[in-house]
Amino acid sequence: MSHLCFKIGVILIFNYSGVLVVRSLYPELIVLPNSKLFYLALIIFCFIKFNFKGYLSVKFFQILIAVFLAYSVIGCTSIPTNARTNVKEFSEPPIGEETAVFIGDNMLYQGKISTANYLHVQKMIDGVAYDIHEGFYKAHGDKDGKFFYSITGSPGAVIQNPFADPAVTLSVNSDKEVCVSTPFVTEAACYEGGTPEEVTRSINSSQDFQQTLIYSGNTGKIINISYREFTGGMARDAFSNNVEYDMSKSNIIRYKGAEIEVLDYDNRSIKFRVIKQFKPTMEYSY
């Protein structure tokens, strides 16, 4: 047993890929963990239990541990974080488009289109150390033209073996395998069969800050409009208001910069055309 401990420890200290060597020497250890910390603990245990009789002196053991720690620090994976997400805001309905809504419906809406690079894993990968579920994984950044992606997808996630090193990023190698990088090793484990595809993807979503007008019906020529503001989906009650407009005087609704031409209305719905939105749309990246 002490002989086995020593062989495993020495191989793993000087060459992390020695996991494969150990597994080939000792097939019974096919579930051998991939974690460096596990092997460091194993070395310490073996030294205390068997005192490495006939193998190492205490001084050489200390040197061995120092080399292991230096290797762990130097070998840390550097993950680029220079990926950019381009955002284009929009407002609906478009200016000049004839639109109809029912009582209680929002008349105006602010959204955004976010465009970024993603890794699309089209089939689930059932790996020894990591399971990679199908989904879209957003890019962290790229280095020399190679992209590295988040381990949390939409949907999708990387689930690791309890004994494996933590997964920090995904990538695709030249063989079109999906690779998992750890804090210590870039592309520590690579798997085929995921049918990976690196794509540019655009996602529509609502803006965090929403302004809207709500049609609340009419009394004769008087129409009732409610103004509401929302932040993160929560209404800002202090900024809510109900206003009335006399259509016999003008069929234009103006409120906080927005302008709407009323085309028709009754106690069920309103038909209108947007002349001006609450605020101009913007484009930016982060």
Secondary structure, 3 states (H helix, E strand, C coil): CHHHHHHHHHHHHHCCCHHHHHHHHCHHHCCCCCCHHHHHHHHHHHHHHHCCCCCCCHHHHHHHHHHHHHHHHHCCCCCCCCCCCEEEEEEECCCCCEEEEECCCECCEEEEEEEEEEEEECCCEECCCEEECCEEEEEEEEECCEEEEEEEECCCEEEECCCCCCCCEEEECCCCCEEEECCCCCCCEEECCCCCEEEEEEEEEECCEEEEEEEEEEECCEEEEEEEEEECCEECHHHCEEEEEECCCCCEEEECCEEEEEEEECCCEEEEEEEECCCCCCEEEC
